[in-house]
Amino acid sequence: MSAIPPSHMKDRLSGAYVSAVAARAAVRLHGQGDAAEYGVDGFLQQIRRLPNGGYTHSGLPLQYQAKASTTAFFRNGKIVYDMEAQAYNKLVSVEEDDPPTIFILFHMLPDEEINNWLILNQEQLTLRRCCYWKYITGSPTTNTSRVRVEIPIDQRFTPEALIDLFKKFKKGKL
C-alpha cells in the first residue's frame, strides 16, 4: 500500500520524466514543484557556453504544464486526453508578452499496474510509456468539466523534440 495517493505518484513521475528529458537536452529546468496552481508547472531554458568557459541560461524560457494519465488512449494516430476545462483555459488564456506554454502529457500504464510504472535495477531506471507534447492555442472553452485534447503520436517529448521546440520558438514558429 502506498503512503501517498496514486495521483501524487503520477505527478511526481511526470515531473521526473520532464526533468530527465531536460537534463539530456542540456536545458535548464526551473520552477518545477511550485505548490501554487497557476497553470504552469515549470520553465525550460536553453544554456549557452560563455567565452570564459562558464555557462549561463540563454533566451526566453518555454513554460510547461505537465499531466499524467492512465486513461488517455490512442485513436487515428493521436493520443486522446480529456483535460479539465479549467486547466485548458489556463493554457489558452495568454497575454501577448507571455512565453509560450507547452502541454506535456505522460501516458502511463493503467492504475492496476502501479508497480510497473517505474522499473529500477542496477542496470537501468525505466519510466514505462512516454510523454507527448502539444502547443495548445485557441479560445477558452465554455465547457465546465472537460475538453478533449488530441496530440499526434509523433510529438513525443524527447531531448531532440525539446531542442527543436526551442529552434521553432526562436523563429517565431511555435
Solvent accessible surface area in square Angstrom, and as a share of the most:
residue,aa,sasa,rsa
1,M,242,1.08
2,S,51,0.33
3,A,111,0.86
4,I,51,0.26
5,P,66,0.42
6,P,60,0.38
7,S,60,0.39
8,H,91,0.41
9,M,52,0.23
10,K,30,0.13
11,D,85,0.44
12,R,160,0.58
13,L,24,0.12
14,S,4,0.02
15,G,11,0.11
16,A,48,0.38
17,Y,29,0.11
18,V,0,0.00
19,S,45,0.29
20,A,61,0.47
21,V,12,0.07
22,A,1,0.01
23,A,76,0.59
24,R,179,0.65
25,A,10,0.08
26,A,72,0.56
27,V,12,0.07
28,R,96,0.35
29,L,44,0.22
30,H,53,0.24
31,G,40,0.39
32,Q,68,0.30
33,G,72,0.69
34,D,95,0.49
35,A,106,0.82
36,A,40,0.31
37,E,107,0.48
38,Y,167,0.63
39,G,4,0.04
40,V,40,0.23
41,D,42,0.22
42,G,1,0.01
43,F,59,0.25
44,L,0,0.00
45,Q,14,0.06
46,Q,36,0.16
47,I,66,0.33
48,R,124,0.45
49,R,155,0.57
50,L,53,0.26
51,P,144,0.90
52,N,130,0.67
53,G,28,0.27
54,G,28,0.27
55,Y,134,0.51
56,T,40,0.23
57,H,92,0.41
58,S,24,0.16
59,G,51,0.49
60,L,126,0.63
61,P,25,0.16
62,L,0,0.00
63,Q,23,0.10
64,Y,3,0.01
65,Q,5,0.02
66,A,13,0.10
67,K,52,0.22
68,A,19,0.15
69,S,6,0.04
70,T,22,0.13
71,T,114,0.66
72,A,9,0.07
73,F,79,0.33
74,F,104,0.44
75,R,101,0.37
76,N,139,0.71
77,G,45,0.43
78,K,74,0.31
79,I,0,0.00
80,V,1,0.00
81,Y,27,0.10
82,D,51,0.27
83,M,1,0.00
84,E,95,0.43
85,A,4,0.03
86,Q,125,0.56
87,A,15,0.11
88,Y,28,0.11
89,N,38,0.19
90,K,66,0.28
91,L,7,0.03
92,V,11,0.07
93,S,68,0.44
94,V,80,0.46
95,E,122,0.55
96,E,191,0.86
97,D,128,0.66
98,D,58,0.30
99,P,33,0.21
100,P,18,0.11
101,T,9,0.05
102,I,0,0.00
103,F,0,0.00
104,I,1,0.00
105,L,0,0.00
106,F,1,0.01
107,H,8,0.04
108,M,1,0.01
109,L,10,0.05
110,P,44,0.28
111,D,66,0.34
112,E,151,0.68
113,E,65,0.29
114,I,48,0.25
115,N,133,0.68
116,N,57,0.29
117,W,4,0.01
118,L,72,0.36
119,I,57,0.29
120,L,128,0.64
121,N,74,0.38
122,Q,187,0.83
123,E,156,0.70
124,Q,100,0.44
125,L,122,0.61
126,T,43,0.25
127,L,36,0.18
128,R,92,0.33
129,R,109,0.40
130,C,25,0.15
131,C,0,0.00
132,Y,14,0.05
133,W,27,0.09
134,K,58,0.25
135,Y,67,0.25
136,I,12,0.06
137,T,88,0.51
138,G,50,0.48
139,S,84,0.54
140,P,76,0.48
141,T,30,0.17
142,T,133,0.77
143,N,78,0.40
144,T,136,0.79
145,S,79,0.51
146,R,117,0.43
147,V,21,0.12
148,R,120,0.44
149,V,7,0.04
150,E,56,0.25
151,I,0,0.00
152,P,44,0.27
153,I,79,0.40
154,D,122,0.63
155,Q,42,0.19
156,R,122,0.45
157,F,0,0.00
158,T,24,0.14
159,P,27,0.17
160,E,124,0.56
161,A,21,0.16
162,L,0,0.00
163,I,66,0.34
164,D,61,0.31
165,L,1,0.01
166,F,3,0.01
167,K,115,0.49
168,K,75,0.32
169,F,39,0.16
170,K,136,0.58
171,K,145,0.61
172,G,66,0.64
173,K,149,0.63
174,L,45,0.22
